[in-house]
Amino acid sequence: MKYLFLLSFLSFAFFAKASDSDTLKGNWKVSKKGDMFMYHFVNDSVLNIVNKADTMTYKYKIDTAAAWPKKIEMVQIDKVTGDKLYTYKGLFEFMGPGKVRIRFGEGDKERPLSFMPKGNPETFVMVKQ
């Protein structure tokens, strides 16, 4: 009985977390095709992606109604004019403390339906810094 209570409490503590946008806030490191990127989720709607000296700015939103996988949409913003360039629709899931698996479709294309096939180049893992 004591173990059942402990298991129930640990399950509740694991699943009772902050909203997904709060959990994404902060700095995440991503390695794609040998290049290192830093994803800075500044607040609940702004994302800066840094690769070496280049910084790209996005507005993002999370579909909180989606159960699994979570849905995310990013709009790339032109640095000079502030105009919308592309919209990227994607999926993400929390893989444990400090790790998120994410996959985006190509710019202005449909959202991927899953993370499969395994090893596809559009799926990557972000590690919290």
N, C-alpha and C positions, 0 to 999 in steps of 0.2 A: 504494500500500500504506500509506504514511504517513497519507494522508487517511482511509483506511478505519479505521485504528486510532484516529485522533482522533475520527471520527464515532462509533465504538463506545464510546469512553470518555465522550464527551459525553452519549450516550444513556443509558449506565449511571448517570452522575452525576445526570441529570435524573430518572430513575425510581427510583433508590435514595434515598428520602427517609424522613423520620420517619413514624410512624403518623399517620393522618388526624386523630385527636383531638389529637395533639401539634401538628399543623400548624394546626388551628383555634384553638388557644390564643392568647389575646391580644385586642386590640380591633379591631373591624371597623365601618366606617361604611356605613350603608344609607340611601338616599333612596327613600321610597315615597310616591307621590301628593303630593309637595311637602313632606312631613314628613321630618325627619332623625332617624335612630335610631342608637344605638351598641349594638353587640352585644359584650358582654364575656364571652368564654369563659374562665371563671376557672380551671377545671381540667378533668379529663377527664369531668366529669359535671354541672357547674353552669354555667348561662348566665344572665346578667342582661341584659335589654334595657331601655335607657334612652331615653325620649322626653320631652324637656324635664325637668319635675320628677317624672315618673312612672317608676318602675322595676318591671319585671315579672321574676319569678324562675322559672326552668325547670330541670328535670333533663333531661339529654339523653344519648342513647347513639347510637353509630354501629354499623351492621351491617358489620363488617370482612370478612365473607364475600362481600359484593356486589362485583362487579368494576366495572361501570359501568352506570348511574350509582351512586354511593355512596348508601346509605340512612341517614337520620337520623330519630330520633324524639324529640320534645320533650314533656314533661309540664309544664303550667303549674301552679304552686303558689300557693295563696292566701296572701297576706302575713300575714294575721292568724291563721288557724287552722292553716296548714301543710298543708291538705288538697289533694288533687289536684283541679284544675278541669277541664282539657281535655287531650287527647293530640293532638298534631299530628304526622302522618307526612309525611316529605318525601324529596326527592332532592337531591343536590348533586354538583357536579363542580368540580375545580380548573381554572381557565381560564388559568393562568399564575401567575407570581410575584405574590402579594398580591391575587389575585382569585378569588372563588368564586361560581359561579352556584348558586342554591338555589330550590327550589319546595316549598311545603307545601300539603297538602290542608286543607280546613276542619276545625275542631275535631271530634275523635272520628269523622272520616270516613276513607274509604280513602286510601291513599297514591296520589298521581298516578303515572301510568305513564310520563310523559315531561315534558320541559320545554315541549312544544308545546301549543297553537298559539303562534307567535311573538307577543310583545307581550301575553301574558296577564298580568293583574295579580298573580297568585300567584307569578310568577317574578321574582326580583330578583337583583342582583349586590352582593356584599359586598366592600368594599375594605379591605385591611389598613392599620391606622394605625400 
